Amino acid sequence: MAEDNTPLDTEEENKLIALRREKLSEIRAQREAFPNDFRRQHSSAELEALYLEKDAEELQELAQQTAVAGRIIRMRGPFVVIQDGQGRLQLYMNNKTLPESQLDELKSLDLGDIIGVEGEVFKTQKGELTVRVSNLRLLTKSLRPLPDKHKGLTDTEMRYRQRYVDLIVNDESRQVFAMRSRILRFIRDYFDKLEFMEVETPMMQVIPGGATARPFITHHNALDQDMYLRVAPELFLKRLVVGGFEKVYELNRNFRNEGLSTKHNPEFTMLEFYWAYADYHDLMDLTEDLFRRIAMEVLGSTRLTFQGVEYDFGNSFRRMTMTEAICEYCNASPEDFSTEESVRALADRLGVNADADWSQGKLVMEIFEERVEDKLDQPTFVYHHPTAVSPLSRRNEENPEVTDRFELYVAGRELANGFSELNDPEDQAERFHAQVAQKESGDHEAMHFDEDYIAALEYGMPPTAGEGIGIDRMVMLFTDSPSIKDVLLFPHLRPQHD
């Protein structure tokens, strides 16, 4: 059999690719090079479930025949290891187990080739479950050599650009995305059991709304009008609450025209849900329960370690107002928030750059984001955000300068944003007008005025609470992944330069 998996420079790699292309040409001259008539009987996981606990003598008595298929990832003498979608399986084949007509095919195999084999299941002297191959078929010729078997695909940039190779050679990557799938499935089951209905709302919108974020703009040719990729599904989901669907959720993509970082990708997955006759306290309770149950489901424990720090979701999450958080982490006092001038003085003292036209609420939010957010390590709900930066949230009855809104922080990162919804159409119209004024003054993230949404509120929306949870950041936490790119199969990347 051909080369083992050792590091290659570009020249060596090109030589191997040329050699493999020659092999493919020879195959084409003799038969169908990419057959699609092989049918396997078992996956690697199914064979393990059936026979791993049986000893060598039991397997010998059974003489169980099987047909399996997968990609060759290791070759050592007569032993070959293949990998399928569920795991790995060892094969044993040489000139004693195969018919003479297949020996040339055996000798021409390369790492990365996809093969189908038939044979008997047995155990080696070391107790390894193995298939003794009696029939071999090359199903797909791999023209490019795989990365080094010991190092895997260690170039982080190439792992993101060539995720398909990363998934072939890195077990850790496959496990991350398998866990992501389990988390998404659990979330759907969780909300279904609470009698929430899953819905789908438009990805392309005439008016972007539901979040203060800069949208992507596209153009609809038939209608000859600009449209926007949604920044959030919020306003459409709340229209459904108006329509009588009192518990709804959507688990889908949002798009925000912002930068790339370890915490940001311009398209990302968000869970948004809306719950009539509930408030922001109910949402915090539900969110805490959801995270705790996800931890038990995917980790088997409420404890997890993220980037060397231990978190226990079995403990009650801390809850504090935004001003309490600033006072604690910035050595401030309640008097610092009494007037706009005192807040601006606090910002100056803390070295927070502030525009002259910013409102008191905007100043408070900026101080929090720059000086507090990354210090919120253990699970913490921060609530009572300023009304000036919360255009869709219900005002707090005791203090109308703040809203019944919260954000959840873990490891210094925002994972969720929720609030009691503003269902007063006149108040909402005023806040939309304020957002439009900000947009006209140069704020690209400010909201548009959505006249139809105001009309929906005028029909009457019941008291409602709603929340968005960033799925990608949640998966980062549960898989101990330092970058959002590690949990996105195909993250957006900067252009590659030669």
N, C-alpha and C positions, 0 to 999 in steps of 0.2 A: 504493500500500500504506500501511498505517496507521502509528501513531506509532513513532519510534525509541526506543531504550532509554536514557532519561535518568532521573536521580533524581526520585522522586515523593514529594510529601507525601501525607498521608492523604486529604485532600479530592480531590486530583488522581487518586489511585489509585481512589477510589470512583467518580469520574466515568468513568474508563476501564472499570472493571468493569461499570458500568451500560450503557455503550456496547457492550461485548462481549456482554452478555446480550441486547441488542436484536438484534445480528447473529445470535445463536444462535436467537432466536425466529423470525427471518425464514427461517433455514435449515430449522427444524422445519416451517414452513408449506409448504415446497417439496419436501422429501425426507427420508430417514432422516438424522438429524443426526450419528449416530455409527456409520457403516458398518463392517462387519467382513469385507468381501469383497475387499479389495485385497491382492494378493500381490506382494511384492517379489522381484526376481531376484538382486540383489546388495546386500551391505552396503558401507559406505564403505571398509572395509579390503579387501574382496574386489576392488573396483574399482581401488584403488591397487595391489594386488598384480598385477593383470592388465595395467593400462594406464599406470601412472605413469612407467615407463621408456620408453614409446613417445613419439615426437615427434608434432607436430601433423599432419604429412603422413600418417604411418602410421595415425593415428586417423581421418583423413578418408577414407582408402582403405577402412578396415575398416567404417566407418559402423555401429559397434556400438550397438544399441539395448539399453536397460536399463529396469528398474523399481526405484526406490529409495524409501525412506520415512524420515522422521525429524522432529524438532522444529525449527522455525525459531528460530535464535538470532541471526541477523543479516540485515538487509535494507539494501541500498544500490543504489538504482535498479533495474535489471533483475537484479542479482545477489542471490541469496538463499543463505545458508548454513544447511544443516540438520545436525543432530547425531543420530546413532543410537548404538546400544550399543557401537560399536567406534571411532567417530571422527567426523570432520566431512567434509562434501562440499559443494562449491559448485554451485549451480544457476543457469541463465540462462533467464529467462522474461519476456516482455512481450507486447504486443498483436500482435507479428509472429510469435511462435513458437506462440502459443496460439489455439485456435479462438475465434470471437467469443462463443460461448455461455459460455466460462469467464472472460471478462474481468472480469465483476462479482465473481466469486469471487477472482480475483487481487487486485483492489483492496481487498477486505475482509479480506485476511490480516493477522494480527497476530503479533508476536513471541511465541513459545511455542506457536503452533498446530502441530499434527502433521499433516503432509501426505504424500500418496503421489503420485509423479510418474512419467511415462514419457518417454523421450527418448533422444537420441543423445549418446554420450560424445565429448567433444572437448577440446582445450586452447586456452586463451586466448592472447593475444599475450604475456602475462607467464608463460606456461607452466603455468598452473593447471589441473589436471584438473577438468572441469566437465561437467554434463549440460545439454544444450539441451532444455528441456522442451517437449513437444508435447501433453501431456495432464496435467491437474492435478486432484487430488481432495483436498478437506479431509476428514481422517479424524477429528480431534478438535479442537474449539474450546477454546482456553485462555481461561478467564474472568478469570484474574488476571495482571497484567503481571509480567514477570520483573524482577529487580533490575538495577541499572545495569550495562551491559556492561563497563565499565572496572574498576569496583570489585568486581564480583561480589557475593556475599552476604558482606559484611565484618563484620557484627555476629556475633561469636562465639557468643553465646547463641542467636541465631536460626538459625545454621548447625546447631546441635545439635537444636534443637526442630523445625526444618523441614529435615531432612536431604534430603528429596526435592528441595527447591529448591537446596540446596547442591550436590547431585550434578549438577543440570542446568547450573549456571553456573560451578562451580569445577572446573577440570581437575585441580588438585592433590588434591582430595578423591577423585575417581574413581580416580586413580593409587594413592592410599594403600590403598583397599579392593581394588583389583586386585592389589596386591602382597600384601596380607593373604591373599587367596585362593591365590596362588602359594606362599606360605610354608606354609600348611596342607596344600596338595597335596604339597609336597616332604616335609614331616614324615611324612605317611602313607607315601609311597614309601620314605623312609629306613628306617622301622621295618619295613615289609613286607619289604624286602630283607634285613633282619637276622632275618627269620622270627619277628617278633613278630606276634601275632594281635590285631586290633582287636576290642574287645568293648564292650558297653553295660551299665551297671549302674544301679540305681534312682536316680531323681531325688528321689523321696519316700521317706523312711525313717522307721521307727518310732523308731529311736535314731540321732541324728546322731553321726558319728564320723569319724576320719581327720585331724582338725586341731583345734587349739585356737582356736575361733571361735564367735561367737554366731550361732545359727541363726535362720532364719525359721520360724515355726510356722503350720501350716494345720490344717484339720480334715476328716477323712474322714466324711461323713455316714452312708454305709451301714454302716461299721464302728463309727461313733460313737466315734472316737478321734482324738486329736491326732497329727499327723505333722509331719515336718520336711523342708524343702528341704535337700538335702545340702550340707554344707560341703566335702566331699571324697569321692571314690569309693574311697579307699584300702582300707578294711576289706573291701569287697566284692571288689576286685581281688585282695587277698591270699587271700581265700577261694578264688578261682579257682586260685591257685598251689597251695594245699592240694589242690584237686581234680585237679591234674595238668597244668594249662596253665602251662608253665614260663616263657613269654615273652608277656606281655599288655600292651596299652596301651589307653587311652581318651582321646579328644579331645572334650571336651564341657564343659558349663557347671557351675559351682559357684555357691553362693549364700551370702553371709555378711552378716549384719545389722549392717553397720558404716557409717561415714560416707562422704561423697562427697569426693573430692579429685582432684588431677591424677594420682594414682597408684592410686586405689581406685574401684571401682564395685561395688555390692552383688551384681551377677551378672557373672561373668567366665568366660573360657575358659581351661581348664587342660589341659595334656597330663600324664597320669600313666602311668607304665610300671613294670612289675615284671619282674625278671630273676632266675630261680633260678640258684643256684651262681655268683653274682657278689657283689662287695662294693662299698663306697662308692668305692674307688679306681677300679674299673671304670666306675662311673657318671660320675666326673669326666672320665675319658678319653673316654667316649662323648659327654658333653655338649660338651666342647671341640671334638670332631670335628663334631658336629651344627651348632654355631653357625658354624664355619668353612665348612662345606659350604653352609649356607643363604646366607651372605654371597656365596659364589661363584655360587650359583644365581640370586639375585634382584638382585645388584649387579654381578656379573661381577668382583669383587675381594674380597679379604679385608679391605680397608680401607673404613671408613665414617666419616662425620662425623655426630655427634649434638650438636646445640645448640652448634656451634662448636668442638667438641673432636674430634680424630681418634682412632680406635680401629683397631687392626690385629689381627684375629682369626687372622692367620697366625702370630703370636707365641704362645709357650706362655703359658697363663694362670698367674698367680701363685697359689701355694697356701700358706696360713698358718693356724695354729691361732687360735682366738678369743682366747686369752690373749696370743699373739704380736701380734695385731692391736691389742689394747688397749695393750700395752706400747709399740708403735711410735707409735701416734697420740695417746696420752694421757700420754706420758712416765712410764709406770708401770714396775714391775720385777716379776720372778717372785715376789718375797717378798710383794708386795701381795695375792697369791692364796692365801697359805698357810692362812689361817683365815677364818671368817666375819667376825670383828671387823676383820681387815685389809682385807677386801673392802669392808665397810661404811665404813671410814675412807676408802678410795679413792673410793667413791661420794660421800661428803661433800666430799672435796677437789675433785672434778670437778663439784660442783653438781648431782648426779643425785638427785632425790627418791626415797626408798625407804621402803616401809612397814616397820614394825617386825617384822612376822611373815614377811617374805620370807626364803627360804632363800639360802644362799650362791650356788647356781646361778642363781636368779632375779636376784640382785643383779648377777652377772657379765653376764647377758643384757641387763639394763636398761642397764648402762654401755655395752655394745657398741652397742645400738640407738640410744642417745641421743648418744654421743660419737664413734662410729667409722663406723657404717654409711654415712653420707652422704659420707665422705671416701674411700671405696673407688671410685675413678674407673675405672681400667683394669681389665680382666677379672680378677677375683680369687675364688678359692675359699677360703672361711673354714670350717674344720672343727673337730671336737671341741667340739660344743655341750654345755652342762651337761646331765646326766641329768635334773635336776629340771624342765627345760623341754622335754624330748624324750621324751614318754611312749610313743612307738611305736618308738623307735630302740634298736639293740643297744648295750649297754654296751661301752666300749673295754676290751680284756682287760688292758692295762697300767695303766689308770687308770679304775676303775668310776664315778668321779664325772663323767666325760664320756662321750659316745657317739660312735659311728662315723657321724657326721652332718656334712653340709656345706651351705652355701648359696653360690650364685654371685651376685656383685655386679658390675654394670657401671654406670658413671655414677652411683654412689651409690645404686643401686636393686637390691633383691633380685629376681632373675629365676628362680631355681631353688632347690629344697630337696630334698635326697636323703639317703638313709642306708642302711646295712646294717640290715635289718629285725630287730626283736625277735621271735624265734620260740620263746622260752621261755614256755610258757603260765602258769607260776606267777609268773614275774617280771612278765609283762604284767598278770595279775590284780592284783598288788600295786600296780602303777602306776595301773591304773584306779581302784582304791580310793582312792589318793591324790588323783586327779583329782576323784572324787566328793566327797571332803572339802573340796576347794577350792571346788567348786560350791556346796556347802551353806554355805560361809562367805561367799558372795556373788560368786564369780568366774563371770560369765555365759559366759565363753569356755571354761571347763574342760569336759573330756569326760565323757560318761555311761559307766556300766559296761555293756559289751556282752557279755552272757553267751554269746550264740551265737558270737561271734567267739572267745571263749576256748575254747569247745567245738571250733571248727574247728582252733585251734592244738593242741589236745590230740590230734587225729588225726595231727598232724605236718606242719609246713611246712618244706620244705628250706631250707638257707641261701639267703637272698634279699636282693637290693638293690632299692630302689624310689625313684622320684623324681617330683616334680611341677615343671613349667615353666609359668610364667605367659605365655600366648600374647599377651595384650594388651600387656604390657610389652615382650615381644620385638618385636612389630610396631612399637611406638613407637620402639624403637631403630633398626630397619632402615628406617623411613620418616622419621626425624628429626622425630617428632611430640612436642611438649612436654607434651601432656595425654592421658590415657587416653581421654578423650571424643573425641579426634581419630581414634581407630582403632576405635571402636565405632559401628556404623551408627546405633543408637538408644540412646544412653547415658541413664542415669537422671539426672534433673535435679530441682532443688528446685522447689516449686510456683511458678507464674508469677503475679505480682501486677500488677494494673492500675495 
